[in-house]
Amino acid sequence: MKPYRFLEEADQEFQEQIAYFDGHSLALGDKFIADVEAAIADVRRYHQVGSPISRRVRQRVLHGFKYSVLYIDTPAEIIVIAVAPHRRRPRYWRRRLRNLDR
């Protein structure tokens, strides 16, 4: 399996979403974590499993939540750039790509 990492903003976003779901039910927070981890495991095994949404970025839709894991498949690793809710303003995560190019 290819290694992966979260961008700092993506990890912070993920932690906030876990806290939100934990506020409703600890079981719901745990289910969200498991769903995100399953999506990342799929991406690590089958790098092109996600649908392309831009030239570099692909998305893997979660099964139990209205969220997607957005990632870039580089030769060395998978970079998670967002755990994006479907209701949020589209493409809010694009500014994160600028930091990768530096």
C-alpha positions as CSV (number, residue, x, y, z in Angstrom):
1,M,0.0,0.0,0.0
2,K,1.1,3.5,-0.8
3,P,1.8,5.7,2.2
4,Y,-0.4,8.7,2.9
5,R,-0.6,11.9,4.8
6,F,-3.1,14.6,5.6
7,L,-2.3,18.2,4.9
8,E,-2.4,20.1,8.2
9,E,-5.7,21.9,7.2
10,A,-7.3,18.6,6.2
11,D,-6.3,17.0,9.5
12,Q,-7.7,19.9,11.5
13,E,-10.9,19.8,9.4
14,F,-11.2,16.0,10.0
15,Q,-10.7,16.5,13.8
16,E,-13.4,19.2,13.9
17,Q,-15.8,17.0,12.1
18,I,-15.2,14.1,14.5
19,A,-15.9,16.5,17.4
20,Y,-19.1,17.6,15.7
21,F,-20.3,14.0,15.3
22,D,-19.2,13.0,18.8
23,G,-21.3,15.9,20.1
24,H,-24.4,14.1,18.7
25,S,-23.3,10.6,19.6
26,L,-19.9,8.9,20.3
27,A,-21.0,6.0,18.1
28,L,-21.6,8.4,15.3
29,G,-18.1,9.9,15.6
30,D,-16.6,6.4,15.6
31,K,-18.6,5.5,12.5
32,F,-17.4,8.7,10.7
33,I,-13.7,7.8,11.6
34,A,-14.2,4.3,10.3
35,D,-15.8,5.5,7.1
36,V,-12.9,7.9,6.4
37,E,-10.3,5.3,7.3
38,A,-12.0,2.8,4.9
39,A,-12.0,5.4,2.1
40,I,-8.3,6.1,2.6
41,A,-7.5,2.4,2.7
42,D,-9.3,2.0,-0.7
43,V,-7.3,4.9,-2.1
44,R,-4.0,3.5,-0.8
45,R,-4.7,0.2,-2.5
46,Y,-6.3,1.4,-5.7
47,H,-4.9,4.9,-6.3
48,Q,-7.3,5.8,-9.1
49,V,-10.5,4.6,-7.3
50,G,-11.7,8.2,-6.7
51,S,-13.5,10.2,-9.3
52,P,-11.4,13.0,-10.8
53,I,-12.7,16.5,-9.9
54,S,-9.7,18.5,-11.3
55,R,-6.5,17.9,-13.1
56,R,-4.7,16.7,-9.9
57,V,-7.5,16.0,-7.4
58,R,-9.7,13.0,-7.0
59,Q,-12.5,12.4,-4.6
60,R,-13.6,9.2,-2.8
61,V,-17.2,9.6,-1.6
62,L,-17.9,8.1,1.8
63,H,-20.5,5.4,2.1
64,G,-22.4,6.5,5.2
65,F,-22.0,10.3,5.2
66,K,-22.4,13.1,2.8
67,Y,-18.7,13.7,2.7
68,S,-15.8,13.0,0.4
69,V,-12.1,12.4,0.9
70,L,-10.2,14.6,-1.6
71,Y,-6.7,13.5,-2.4
72,I,-3.8,13.8,-4.8
73,D,-2.0,10.7,-5.9
74,T,1.7,11.5,-6.2
75,P,4.4,9.0,-7.2
76,A,5.6,8.8,-3.5
77,E,2.4,9.1,-1.5
78,I,-1.3,9.9,-1.3
79,I,-1.9,13.4,0.0
80,V,-5.3,14.0,1.6
81,I,-6.2,17.6,1.0
82,A,-9.7,17.7,2.5
83,V,-12.5,15.7,4.2
84,A,-15.1,17.7,2.5
85,P,-18.8,17.9,3.4
86,H,-21.0,17.9,0.3
87,R,-23.0,20.9,1.6
88,R,-20.0,23.2,1.9
89,R,-19.1,25.8,-0.7
90,P,-17.6,23.9,-3.6
91,R,-13.8,24.0,-4.2
92,Y,-13.1,25.8,-0.9
93,W,-10.1,23.4,-0.6
94,R,-8.3,24.8,-3.8
95,R,-6.2,27.3,-1.9
96,R,-4.6,24.3,-0.2
97,L,-3.1,23.2,-3.5
98,R,-1.0,26.4,-3.6
99,N,1.0,25.3,-0.5
100,L,1.9,22.0,-2.2
101,D,3.5,23.8,-5.1
102,R,6.0,25.7,-3.0
